[in-house]
Amino acid sequence: MPPRVLALAAHPDDIEFTMAGTLLLLGQAGCELHVMNIANGCCGSTQMDALTTACTRDGEAREAAKVEEAVFHPPLCDDLAILYTPELLARLTSVYRQIAPDMLLLPSPQDYMEDHQNACRLGVSAAFCRGMPNFAVDPPRRAIDGEVTLYHAQPYGHRDMLNRLVWPDFAVDIGEVVERKTEALAQHRSQRQWLDDSQGLDSYLQTMQDQAAWLAGHVEGVAFAEGWRRHNPLGFCAPEADPLGDLLGERVHEIGPAPE
């Protein structure tokens, strides 16, 4: 069976901002791709009510998944309800047991938004709980065996909630798929107005490319890059396991020191 990769994020469009380039390259390398946003994006509009916004963003996220040729998994809760609770952990762990991913692409543990950080915590814990027979999940599914390797993407803007720079351990050259990454992000059409109203982004597509180009400026010969950190393998996989590096080979680059 091909390696299974799950990209997990907090809200619709988070995957496309920070992870989709690497995800697309893993798909080209033969991986089976899965995507999931824990929250439904219901608060992401100043023009539509919450239900209409959630429905709109669900449709947009499904279209983005089609561009990525990934299996779409529906969200579990509303925006701002991504809390580290046993109930939400049980639901997410059930999804993990269904997919049985070999690799997880997760948000950064440090981010400007608490929803993103909580999504990371839940994503890591669900990976740990996937193999615990005594941890009851919702809906019920048997515990699964096997290794899983976890990688953390860069936070939006490369900074945490105290505006401190978050620096990756390595970078992936996404130049050959940046147009498809942009196409996937462009499916989130409702976010053009929301991001302009809430964060002053005139063009969220250009902002994404600018952030990828800024990081690539610290990697020789690369125009667009996504940064990653590998999670501690203890309890998840062998110490030397690095399937992302093995699959993407020369597209994985060392990155220079963090700028002052």
PyMOL commands that set and color helices and strands:
alter all, ss='L'
color gray80, all
select helices_A, chain A and resi 14-18+20-28+50-68+86-99+114-129+156-158+175-186+191-199+204-216+243-251
alter helices_A, ss='H'
color red, helices_A
select strands_A, chain A and resi 4-9+32-37+71-73+103-106+149-153+170-173+225-230+252-254
alter strands_A, ss='S'
color yellow, strands_A
deselect
rebuild
show_as cartoon
